[in-house]
């Protein structure tokens, strides 16, 4: 009698999944990328550190170790893409002093912008905006170096920890402030100027576009010194919010406004008690 050749559905399923695993692109585990970032953030922001250094040499040795570990992450993320992982890690780490300066300015902006902030230490240690913006700064620097996967893993890690979703490709200026932060979304082609403040639930998003238009700017530009309050949605690559403008809570904008504009949302109720949503635009240069 010939041996049975029937394969059970479970066996077939497991065999197919094994083939998927064999074909899957290698990727650094999220926990390894997250551990590397947490240590880097602790090195540049002492309030976030889980270790203390006995002397400068110990700190320098840790810095060098972070460089080596980053090179390993890059080599795993891009094994066949011809990237010089060690050189890329070297260039990134050479930029850490500038990253530190940007993150320090962000911490100061968040402390200055929140009346409830007790101290810099409290802000640096506990505010989700600090963590999310720092993760963005690191992820963006790696994105600029064309490092694959690792920047998105970092942004996903920060999103999970804070509820703030910032694409690594977004371009964000200095002294950036996110207050509270839950639900903030900043799309890949967003451009944000200096001293901008966003509250929770703000979306800087894109209008629906075709997949082949992915390289086209589809998210808004927010110029210097703009404040965007909770729940506001600003969409479109041609949308520019002029310098010094204030966008009120729950506003929905798909067009540009000039510098110095105040945009507010309200519900107008008529004599029969019927409400109509009204977006008001005032001021502007």
N, C-alpha and C positions, 0 to 999 in steps of 0.2 A: 504493500500500500504506500502511495506517495505521501511524503510528509505534508502536513497542513501548511498552507501558505497564507492563510488569512491573517491580517494584522489588525489588532484591536484598534478602535478609534483613539484610545488614549496613547497607545504606542506610536501611532501615526502622528498624533499631535505633538508628542515629545520629540520625535525625530525631526519634524518640521521646525520646531522651536530651536533645536540644536543647530540646524542649518542656518537659521536666522542669526543665532549668536555668532557662528563662525563668520558670517558675512558682515556683521555689524562693525562699523567704524569704531576703533578704540577711542576711549574718551576718559579724561581724568575723572575719578569719582568726585561727586559734589562735596562730600565730607572732607576730602583732601584739599580741594581748592578752598573751601571755607576755612579750614584750619590755617592754611597759608595766609589768607587774607586777614584773619583775626590776629595773627601774630604780627603781620606787617602793620596793621592799624594800631596795635598796642605799642609797637616800637615808635611810631611817629606821634601818637596821641597817648601820653603816659596814663591818662585817666582810664583808658581802655585796656591797659596792660594787665595780664595775669601773672607776670613775672617781674622781678626786680633785678637790676644788674649790679654786680659788685663793683665794677669799674668800667671805664670806657672801652677797654679791650674786650670785655665780655659782650658789650653791646655791638661792637664792630664784628665780632665773631658770629653773633646771631644774624646780623645784616648779611654777612657773606653766606651763611647757611640758607637764608631766604632766597638769595640769588641762585644758589645751586638747585634748590627745590623748585623754583620757578622754571628754570631750564628744563628740569625733568617733566614738569607739567606740560610745557610747550612741546617737548619732544613726543609725549604721549598723544597730545591733541593733534599734532601735525606730522605723523611719521613718514608720510609720502609726499609732502608738499614742498620739499626743498628749503625749509626754513632753518636758518642757523639758530638753533634753540639757545645755545650758550651766548651768542652775540646779541640775540634779541633780549634775553634776560639781563645782560650787561647794560644795554641801552635803557631798558626800563628802570633798573635800579639807579642808574646815573641821574634819572629824572625824579627820584624820590624827594630830594630837597624842595623842588618846585611843587610837587604834590603836597608836601607838608605845608608849604606856604598857603596853597589854595584851601586845604582843609581847615587850617587855622583861621583863615578869613571867614570861612563858612560858619565855624563854631561861633566866632565873634558876632557875625550877622544874626545868627539864631538867638544868641543871648540878648543882643540889643533889641531884637524885634519882639521878644516875648516878655510882657510885664510880669508874668508869673515866674520867670527864671530867677533862681536864688543866687546862682554863681556859675562861673565858667565850668567848674568841676561837675556840677549837676548836669549842665547841658551836654558836656562832652561824654559823660558816663551813661546818661539815661535817655537822651532825646532820640527818637527814631529817625528824625530828619538828618541828624549828624551821621548816623550809621549808613543810611541809604545814599546820602550825597557822597560820603567817603568811598563807598563801594562803587558808585558811578565814576568818581574821579579815577580810581584804579582801573576799572573796566574800560573806560574811555582811552586811557593811556595805552593799554594793551591792544585795544581795537585799532588805534592809530598805527601801531606796529604790525598790523595784519595778523595778529595772533588769533587762530580760530578757536571756537568753542569756549575757551576759558572766560572771555568777557561776558558771554551770555550766561554761563554757569554762575558767575559772580552776581549778575543782575537778578537772576532767579533766586539766589540765596538771600539777597537783600530784600527782594519782594516778599519772600516767605516770612522773613523776620519782622518786616515793618508794614507790609501792605502798600508800599510805595514802589511803583514800576517805572524805572527809568531805563530807556534803551541805551546801550553803551555808545551808539553812534551819535546820539544827540550832542549838540554843542552848547555848553552852558558856561556863562561868564563867572566873574568873581563875586564873592560875598553873597552866595546863593542861600536863600532861607526857605525851608519848608516847615510850616508850623502844623503840629499834630500829624498830618501826612497821610493817614489811612485813605486809600482809594485814589491817590494821585497817580496819573498816568502821563508820561512824557514820551512821545513817539520818536522814532529813529531820526527823522529829518528836522526835528524841532531845533530852533535856534533861540537861545535865551541870553539876554544881555547881562550886565552887571547890576548887582544890588536888587535883584528881583525877589519878590516874596510870594509864595503860593501857600494857600491853605488846603485843608483836607478836601478830597473829592474832586480836585481840579483835573480836567482832561485836556491835554494838548494833543489833539488827535488828527487823523486824516479823514477826508471825505472818501467815499468808496472809489477805488481806482482799479484798473486792470492789473493783473499780476505782472505783465510785461512793463508796466510803468513804475516798478518798484524803485528804480534809480531816480525817479523824478521827486523833487521836493513836494511833499504832501502834508506836512505838518506846519503849524504856524511859527511866526517869528515874534518873540516878545522882546521889546527893546528895553534899554536900561531903566531902572527905578520904577518898574511896573509892579502893582499889587493886584493879585487875582484871588478873590475871596471864595469861600467854600462852595463846592458844587458847580462852579462855572465850567462850561465846555466851550473850548475854542478850537475850531476845525479849519483845515485847509492850508495848502502850501502857499497860497497867495495872500493869506491873512496876516496882517502886520498890526500889532498893538503898539501904538506910538509911545515914545518915551514919557515916563511920568504919569501914564494913565492908570486908572483904577477900574477894575472890572468887578462888579458886585456879585454877590452870591446867586447861584442858580441861573446866571445869564447863559444864553446859548448864542454864540457868535460864529458867523461864517464869512465875515467881511472885515476889512481893515478899519481902524479908527485912528485919527491923527494924534500926535503927542498931546498930553494934558487932558485927555478925554475921561469923563466919568460915565460908565455904562452900568445901569441898574435894572433890576427886574422887580415888577410888582404886579399884583392882580387888581384890575379895576372892576368894581362891582357896580352894575347899573341899578336902576330903581326897582327892578324886579328880582334883584338878588343874584343875577347871573354874572359870573366872573369871567373876565377876559385877561389873558396874559399880555403884559405890555413890557417891551424893552425900551428904556429911555436912554438917549445919548445926549450928553451935554458937555459944554466946554470944548476944548480942542484948539490947537494952534491955528 
